[in-house]
Amino acid sequence: MFNSDAKPKLTIRMCEPRGFCAGVDRAIQIVVLALKKHGAPVYVRHEIVHNRYVVEGLRNMGAVFVKELDDVPDDGQPVVFSAHGVPKSVPAAAAAREMLYLDATCPLVSKVHKQAMLHVKRGRHVLLVGHKGHPEVIGTMGQLLPGEVTLIETEADVEAFVPADPAALGFVTQTTLSVDDTSGIIAALQARFPDMQAPSSESICYATTNRQDAVKAAAPGADLFLVVGAPNSSNSKRLVEVAERAGAMQGALVEGVADLPWDSVPPGGVVALSAGASAPEILVDAIVDAFRDRFEVTVELVRTAEETENFPVMRSLRETPLTAADMAFVSGRN
């Protein structure tokens, strides 16, 4: 602990919105409610969301994380599919084994699935703008048959793509991409394929857009921009990129206090702080407390939007009660 009389000053620009979005909140609720209703174990295919703190917390409650359904025994206990979505083959396999499964796919990801399927129904080849190997991309591509969808990661991919019919194309995007990066790729697609059809509504989710807007507002003049999130969290990594492009001297992705780059924090300087959509607020609070131990901190709030969205869980879980501790964990505050 540092002597408070000798603490240098530091300004923290706190972004709002930040942290949990409605889709993440819903997915975590589903696992907690399933544990309350059915008891442990509750199996979860892949990480429910991309955050180690959340995954470990659920594991301590009795969740068992598995890579594939083959790793789930036939013991009658439920299996939950992650917020990122799954290919159609996964619930089909679960149904074939008469498994009790709960689909925690974010409703906004499900919306992209429906948009992609609508393109196909209308005779279009689907172009999915996203990152290869990301669970959401695997899930979206898995809604369609082989040959019905092509992944586009870069503007170079746009130039290399040769469609069977340039007049029969439609696009969707991964929900967690950088709005600015995606706009460049989509502009390139539209320039090359002017007849390409857009989805019926925006694919990038409101939470991604809101967090990026707040980061853009807080970044100019910041000596260091910290984003709390996991290394495998697409939306968190995009926030770091957005911060650096918007004027922050340096950006860093941190999972918690242990990752803080103290050598990059100048006395009297400005640190901006945000969190990816799967990062709980308790981690943000711990980072602010760590700064208060070393600095005389002034917190400035940078608010660009207010989020009121709420995605209800499935009907089968709605009557299951949660304790105050459960609710604190679901909200990211415990």
Salt bridges, closest charged atoms under 4 A:
GLU16 OE2 - ARG303 NE 2.89
GLU56 OE2 - ARG59 NH1 2.43
GLU68 OE1 - ARG45 NH2 2.98
GLU68 OE2 - HIS46 NE2 3.70
ASP74 OD1 - ARG97 NH2 2.76
ASP180 OD1 - LYS216 NZ 3.26
ASP181 OD1 - ARG245 NH1 3.40
GLU241 OE1 - ARG238 NE 2.95
GLU255 OE2 - ARG52 NH2 3.53
GLU281 OE2 - ARG18 NH2 2.54
GLU296 OE2 - LYS9 NZ 3.07
GLU300 OE1 - ARG13 NE 3.92
GLU307 OE2 - ARG211 NH1 2.67
ASP326 OD2 - LYS36 NZ 3.03
